[in-house]
Amino acid sequence: MGEQRRVAIVGAGPSGLFTAAALLAQAAEPPAIDIFDRLPTPFGLLRYGVAPDHASIKAVATTLARVFEAPDVRFLGLVEFGRDVTAAELRSGYDAVVYAVGAADDRRLGIPGEDLPGSRSARQFVSWYSGHPDAEAQPLDGVRSVVVVGVGNVAVDVARILLKDPADLSATDMPDAVLAELCAARIEDVWLVGRRGPEHAAFTTPELRELLETPGIAVTLEGCDLAAIDDAGLERHARANLAAIGRALAASPASAPRRLHLLFWHRPAELAGDGRVRSVRFEPTGGGGAPLTVPAELVLRSIGYRGVPLPGVPYAEGRIPNLEGRVLEPDGSARPGEYAVGWIKRGPVGLIGSNKKDAAETVAALLEDLSTLPHREPADLEALLAARGVRPSTLEDWRRIDAAEIDRGGLRGRERTKIEAWHELLGLVRGAPSVHRDGDVRPA
Ligand code: NAP
């Protein structure tokens, strides 16, 4: 048996953890794996993206966490790639580096009024209700009508959370402050707006059905006539979506205290307001539609996530250019020993489980290359980080956070209540300094 190989994975979200699992399962001699994350908590979008009321998807975390039980797998939290450790340092200290950083930004509409207070990205809203420590509070005071732009599964998630009776969310892991805000909110109308027809919408049928079946809501359809859609050439899921909408319209009460308006063939042209959003002006995108102005005190842009460039790593159009996971230089040649996986590899599409197959592909490429890659001397990473005032958090620290969240939930009769404040998370990280750097709330 040769000297053990060493792999760094940047990002402890689903794609990073599926990669670690695939490495352990596929390698003849499992490598030592260091998994870095900027947060002291693993699981990425599983923890901070999957909706709090989708407990069965969240349970994937239990399976993914098994990678940490392997003897040579370490979690190094509170280490930000590009700031605390560079690409060159990881390259010189590990035989292979895998970027599993997801897509941390969101697409923009590029229309007047987009930056008015009250206009936000669905990503920000999801981060807030998921208890992400960087999320800004999302006040709902005075919000009666919400416009959600986009008809993908993220749009469906935020619409459902806004329309649900907050009592039905009280068993979730939402932080106390989020639940209190949702309980105090008086939302009456949620508009879900697609720039094409319902037959083209990106949402999947089970997610759509769940939204349409939210107890106590009325459903309307605007901008298109369901009966006029020729479904002959449509894919099965599109036909199922149309059928679900048809059934919901037939079953809907004429009115209800909370209403879901499905509006298709319209695109937002302008967000108007007097210092904050008050309405959205829509233009028709289909032949027969008419312009429409919808009152809205909150507008959530839900038109897709977007990857951000990593310092020292190739980047183009929201992704790391790659071939089956091998990172490519701008001239198309492969960068030996560097790999991409998940949303930064293939773009912000697919479900949590899609990362399993994706990770298997990247790991197959990595293992195929490994025999040709030089053994790197393990750098004294801890010393390097310590010299910069960075002390990585450990798996034990995460377990302490996990236990504290379960305790907090137990006091409220729930499985878990998320801890969302940086100072509380850091209070559970042994030895985390309390001094903050550059106005950053993370430890220096
Ligand atoms: P998505 O599925 O790509 O949907 C984006 C939506 O935004 C589409 O309706 C798209 O319409 C629209 N859009 C894009 N640009 C626009 C513009 N300029 N103006 C108006 N509309 C615009 O993205 P997502 O909802 O962010 O979801 C990301 C991935 O996560 C998806 O694969 C999704 O299935 C997955 N996800 C799954 C779940 C779940 O399983 N429960 C939950 C959340 C997310 P066009 O089609 O016309 O471009």
Residues whose N, C-alpha, C, O or C-beta is under 5 A from the ligand:
A	BS01	NAP	L109 G150 V151 G152 N153 V154 A155 R195 R196 H200 A202 E207 S302 I303 G304 Y305 P348 V349 G350 L351
